[in-house]
């Protein structure tokens, strides 16, 4: 299974979690990891649940996790330290604490920033729909590249950067080989084509 395929049919997330849990438990015992019985069961169950959840995530979330290049051990250790501290202290969640101290306009700006950051990590096709490059548009819709470039400079079409320098265009914005009316108004009001 590649990183962006859907999970195989016929196996449930719970079944997969059970299989991974058993394998992790056996591996820990074979390697002589010194854990009490309760910790061994918990560690195996957590590993099984995490591993089984990944194939069932939406493609964009899977891609974000697969592309993480940081230190997984440090990230997981910090997660468990924080979770244990919160569980033992009975403190409210971070979102409860933050919402009680932050003014509403700040929360609204944070939500916009979170949405923008989320769009950066999502697959382009998940939120923009079907997209195509200038070559495809020239061959299939008979829109010359020079015309696309002129429309892009004038702000009449949404052009999304893919990779270093290439742009792709959401196909839904074209009707009969022309951009839909009103796109320039939206782009002038919002500015960032990824949010438009």
C-alpha positions as CSV (number, residue, x, y, z in Angstrom):
1,X,0.0,0.0,0.0
2,X,1.4,3.4,-0.9
3,X,1.2,6.3,1.4
4,X,-1.8,7.8,-0.3
5,X,-3.9,4.7,-1.0
6,X,-7.0,3.8,0.9
7,X,-6.8,1.0,3.5
8,X,-7.4,-2.5,2.2
9,X,-11.0,-3.7,2.1
10,X,-12.1,-6.3,4.6
11,X,-10.1,-5.4,7.6
12,X,-11.4,-3.1,10.3
13,X,-9.4,-0.6,12.3
14,X,-10.1,-2.6,15.5
15,X,-8.9,-5.8,13.9
16,X,-5.7,-4.2,12.6
17,X,-5.1,-2.6,16.0
18,X,-5.4,-6.0,17.7
19,X,-2.9,-7.6,15.3
20,X,-0.4,-4.8,15.8
21,X,-0.9,-4.9,19.5
22,X,-0.1,-8.6,19.7
23,X,3.0,-8.2,17.5
24,X,4.3,-5.3,19.6
25,X,3.7,-7.2,22.8
26,X,5.6,-10.2,21.5
27,X,8.5,-8.0,20.3
28,X,8.8,-6.2,23.6
29,X,8.9,-9.5,25.5
30,X,11.4,-11.1,23.1
31,X,13.7,-8.1,23.4
32,X,13.6,-8.3,27.2
33,X,12.1,-4.9,27.7
34,X,11.5,-4.6,31.5
35,X,7.9,-3.5,31.9
36,X,5.4,-4.6,34.4
37,X,2.4,-6.5,33.0
38,X,0.1,-3.4,33.0
39,X,2.7,-1.2,31.3
40,X,3.4,-3.9,28.7
41,X,-0.3,-4.2,27.8
42,X,-0.7,-0.4,27.7
43,X,2.3,0.2,25.5
44,X,1.2,-2.6,23.1
45,X,-2.3,-1.3,22.9
46,X,-1.1,2.3,22.3
47,X,1.2,1.2,19.5
48,X,-1.5,-0.9,18.0
49,X,-4.1,1.9,18.1
50,X,-1.7,4.4,16.6
51,X,-0.5,2.1,13.8
52,X,-4.0,1.0,12.9
53,X,-5.3,4.6,12.8
54,X,-2.9,5.8,10.1
55,X,-4.3,3.8,7.2
56,X,-7.8,5.0,7.9
57,X,-6.9,8.7,8.0
58,X,-7.9,11.0,5.1
59,X,-5.1,11.2,2.5
60,X,-4.2,14.8,3.4
61,X,-3.6,13.9,7.1
62,X,-1.7,10.7,6.1
63,X,0.5,12.8,3.8
64,X,1.2,15.3,6.6
65,X,2.2,12.5,9.0
66,X,4.3,10.6,6.5
67,X,6.2,13.8,5.5
68,X,7.1,14.6,9.2
69,X,10.9,14.6,9.4
70,X,11.4,15.4,13.1
71,X,12.3,13.2,16.0
72,X,9.3,10.9,16.6
73,X,10.7,9.6,19.9
74,X,11.0,13.1,21.4
75,X,7.6,14.0,20.1
76,X,5.9,11.0,21.6
77,X,7.8,11.3,24.9
78,X,6.6,14.9,25.2
79,X,3.1,13.9,24.4
80,X,3.0,11.3,27.1
81,X,4.6,13.6,29.7
82,X,2.0,16.2,29.0
83,X,-0.9,13.7,28.9
84,X,0.3,12.2,32.2
85,X,0.6,15.6,33.9
86,X,-2.9,16.6,32.8
87,X,-4.4,13.3,33.8
88,X,-2.9,13.4,37.3
89,X,-3.6,17.1,37.9
90,X,-7.1,17.0,36.5
91,X,-6.5,20.3,34.7
92,X,-8.7,21.4,31.9
93,X,-7.7,21.0,28.3
94,X,-5.6,23.7,26.6
95,X,-8.5,24.9,24.5
96,X,-10.6,25.5,27.7
97,X,-7.8,27.5,29.3
98,X,-7.0,29.5,26.1
99,X,-10.6,30.5,25.4
100,X,-11.1,31.9,28.9
101,X,-8.1,34.3,28.7
102,X,-8.0,35.4,25.0
103,X,-10.2,38.1,23.5
104,X,-12.7,37.0,20.8
105,X,-11.0,38.9,18.0
106,X,-7.7,37.2,18.8
107,X,-9.4,33.8,18.7
108,X,-10.9,34.6,15.3
109,X,-7.5,35.6,13.9
110,X,-6.0,32.4,15.3
111,X,-8.7,30.4,13.6
112,X,-7.9,32.0,10.2
113,X,-4.2,31.3,10.7
114,X,-4.9,27.7,11.7
115,X,-7.1,27.3,8.6
116,X,-4.3,28.7,6.4
117,X,-1.7,26.5,8.0
118,X,-4.0,23.5,7.5
119,X,-4.4,24.3,3.8
120,X,-0.7,24.3,3.4
121,X,-0.4,20.7,4.7
122,X,-3.4,19.4,2.8
123,X,-3.2,18.0,-0.7
124,X,-4.0,20.6,-3.2
125,X,-6.7,18.5,-4.8
126,X,-8.5,17.9,-1.5
127,X,-9.5,21.5,-1.1
128,X,-9.2,23.1,-4.6
129,X,-10.8,20.3,-6.5
130,X,-9.4,19.1,-9.8
131,X,-6.4,21.2,-11.0
132,X,-4.4,21.3,-14.2
133,X,-1.3,22.9,-15.5
134,X,-1.0,25.3,-18.4
135,X,0.0,22.5,-20.9
136,X,-3.2,20.6,-20.1
137,X,-5.4,23.7,-20.4
138,X,-3.8,24.6,-23.7
139,X,-4.2,21.1,-25.1
140,X,-7.7,20.2,-23.8
141,X,-9.5,23.6,-23.3
142,X,-7.6,25.5,-26.1
143,X,-6.5,28.3,-23.7
144,X,-3.1,29.6,-24.8
145,X,-0.4,29.9,-22.2
146,X,0.0,33.6,-22.9
147,X,-3.7,34.1,-22.2
148,X,-3.5,32.2,-18.9
149,X,-0.5,34.3,-17.9
150,X,-2.3,37.5,-18.8
151,X,-5.4,36.4,-16.8
152,X,-3.2,35.4,-13.9
153,X,-1.4,38.9,-13.9
154,X,-4.8,40.6,-14.0
155,X,-6.2,38.5,-11.2
156,X,-8.9,37.0,-13.3
157,X,-8.0,33.4,-12.5
158,X,-6.8,31.6,-9.4
159,X,-3.3,30.2,-10.0
160,X,-1.9,28.0,-7.2
161,X,1.8,27.4,-6.8
162,X,2.7,23.8,-6.9
163,X,6.3,23.0,-6.3
164,X,9.0,25.6,-6.8
165,X,7.8,27.7,-9.7
166,X,4.9,25.9,-11.5
167,X,1.3,27.0,-11.1
168,X,-1.8,25.0,-11.5
169,X,-5.3,26.2,-12.0
170,X,-8.5,24.8,-10.5
171,X,-10.6,23.6,-13.4
172,X,-13.9,24.6,-11.8
173,X,-13.1,28.3,-12.5
174,X,-13.3,27.8,-16.3
175,X,-16.6,27.7,-18.2
176,X,-16.4,27.4,-22.0
177,X,-12.7,28.2,-21.9
178,X,-13.1,31.5,-20.0
179,X,-12.8,32.3,-16.3
180,X,-16.0,32.6,-14.3
181,X,-17.1,36.2,-13.7
182,X,-16.4,37.4,-10.2
183,X,-13.1,35.7,-9.5
184,X,-11.2,39.0,-9.8
185,X,-13.5,40.5,-7.1
186,X,-12.8,37.6,-4.7
187,X,-9.1,37.7,-5.3
188,X,-8.9,41.5,-4.8
189,X,-10.9,41.1,-1.5
190,X,-8.9,38.2,-0.1
191,X,-5.5,38.5,-1.8
192,X,-4.1,35.0,-1.0
193,X,-5.4,32.6,-3.7
194,X,-5.1,29.6,-1.4
195,X,-7.7,31.2,0.9
196,X,-9.9,32.5,-2.0
